[in-house]
């Protein structure tokens, strides 16, 4: 499964948080963005349980204020 995680980071912690997240297994891509969120992560997991565990590890990273997770669905036919 594929999902996106929108992340808000404490001021002046973006570089530190980025370094910690980039090596987590299951994190496919990270971009920093302007706007309501500071980062967008694309994640890959075998199933919802594995995704939940990965998101829990992401939320434990010091400097992360909040997250919002978006799980990809199959396109409508």
C-alpha positions as CSV (number, residue, x, y, z in Angstrom):
1,X,0.0,0.0,0.0
2,X,1.0,3.6,-0.6
3,X,0.3,6.7,1.5
4,X,1.3,10.2,2.2
5,X,2.2,11.7,5.5
6,X,1.9,15.5,5.9
7,X,4.2,16.7,8.7
8,X,4.5,19.9,10.8
9,X,7.9,20.4,12.3
10,X,9.1,22.6,15.2
11,X,10.8,25.8,14.0
12,X,14.5,25.3,13.1
13,X,14.2,21.5,13.3
14,X,13.5,20.7,9.6
15,X,17.0,19.6,8.7
16,X,17.3,17.4,11.8
17,X,13.9,15.8,11.3
18,X,14.6,15.2,7.6
19,X,17.8,13.4,8.4
20,X,16.0,11.1,10.9
21,X,13.1,10.3,8.5
22,X,15.1,9.7,5.3
23,X,16.6,6.4,6.6
24,X,13.4,4.9,8.0
25,X,12.4,1.7,6.2
26,X,9.2,2.3,4.4
27,X,9.8,6.0,3.7
28,X,9.9,6.1,-0.1
29,X,10.4,9.9,-0.6
30,X,10.5,13.1,1.4
31,X,10.0,16.7,0.2
32,X,10.0,19.9,2.1
33,X,7.1,22.3,1.2
34,X,5.8,25.7,1.9
35,X,2.3,26.1,3.4
36,X,0.4,24.6,6.4
37,X,2.8,21.6,6.5
38,X,6.6,21.5,6.4
39,X,7.2,18.1,4.8
40,X,5.4,15.5,2.8
41,X,6.5,11.8,3.0
42,X,5.5,9.1,0.6
43,X,5.4,5.8,2.4
44,X,5.1,2.2,1.2
45,X,4.0,-0.7,3.4
46,X,2.7,-4.3,2.9
47,X,-0.6,-3.6,4.6
48,X,-2.4,-1.3,7.0
49,X,-0.8,-2.8,10.1
50,X,2.7,-2.2,8.7
51,X,1.7,1.3,7.7
52,X,0.4,2.0,11.2
53,X,3.7,0.8,12.8
54,X,5.7,3.0,10.4
55,X,3.5,6.0,11.1
56,X,4.0,5.4,14.9
57,X,7.8,5.5,14.4
58,X,7.5,8.7,12.3
59,X,5.5,10.3,15.1
60,X,8.1,9.5,17.7
61,X,10.8,11.5,15.9
62,X,11.8,14.5,18.0
63,X,10.8,17.8,16.4
64,X,7.6,16.6,14.8
65,X,4.6,18.6,16.0
66,X,1.8,16.9,14.1
67,X,1.1,14.5,11.2
68,X,-1.8,13.8,8.9
69,X,-1.9,10.6,7.0
70,X,-3.5,10.0,3.6
71,X,-3.9,6.4,2.4
72,X,-4.1,5.9,-1.3
73,X,-7.2,4.2,-2.6
74,X,-7.8,2.5,-5.9
75,X,-9.1,4.8,-8.6
76,X,-12.8,4.8,-9.4
77,X,-13.8,2.7,-12.4
